[in-house]
Amino acid sequence: MTPRFALLAWFGVAAIPLAAGIWVPGLTELGLAANLAIVLASMVDLLLTPPPRELDLARDVSEVLSLGTPNPVVLRILDRSRMELDLEVTDELPQPIRA
């Protein structure tokens, strides 16, 4: 599991009062409370997010693709979790092959 940039940014913001607590009494407790809130929110998110094994993903495309004509691509996503998911799916052109 890799933390997202937003989570790391929130920890960075919460570190400011921790560092400033050296000079301003009381800010250390604020920084610790902010870090605790971030950890708790992350744990709730982890519990509510279905594990990857609950999703089956498949991409159906012809083995031969033609330039200049539409090539149908079908993305299939099967959600076996009990939660409703909002997904954003993108399919991009393959990277060019270099010799």
Backbone hydrogen bonds, N-H to C=O, Kabsch-Sander energy under -0.5 kcal/mol:
donor,donor_aa,acceptor,acceptor_aa,energy
8,L,4,R,-1.8
9,A,5,F,-2.6
10,W,6,A,-2.3
11,F,7,L,-2.0
12,G,8,L,-1.9
13,V,9,A,-2.4
14,A,10,W,-2.4
15,A,11,F,-1.1
16,I,12,G,-0.6
16,I,13,V,-1.0
18,L,14,A,-0.9
19,A,15,A,-2.5
20,A,16,I,-2.7
21,G,17,P,-1.4
22,I,19,A,-1.3
23,W,20,A,-1.4
24,V,20,A,-2.5
27,L,24,V,-1.6
30,L,26,G,-1.3
31,G,27,L,-2.6
32,L,28,T,-2.5
33,A,29,E,-2.5
34,A,30,L,-2.4
35,N,31,G,-2.4
36,L,32,L,-2.4
37,A,33,A,-2.4
38,I,34,A,-2.2
39,V,35,N,-2.4
40,L,36,L,-2.6
41,A,37,A,-2.5
42,S,38,I,-2.3
43,M,39,V,-2.2
44,V,40,L,-2.3
45,D,41,A,-2.3
46,L,42,S,-2.4
47,L,43,M,-2.2
48,L,44,V,-2.0
49,T,45,D,-1.6
54,E,51,P,-2.2
55,L,52,P,-1.9
56,D,78,L,-2.3
58,A,76,R,-2.2
60,D,74,V,-3.2
61,V,59,R,-0.6
62,S,72,P,-0.6
65,L,63,E,-0.5
69,T,66,S,-0.8
74,V,60,D,-2.6
75,L,73,V,-0.5
76,R,58,A,-2.9
76,R,74,V,-0.5
78,L,56,D,-2.7
79,D,77,I,-0.6
80,R,54,E,-3.2
80,R,78,L,-0.7
87,L,85,L,-0.6
89,V,87,L,-0.5
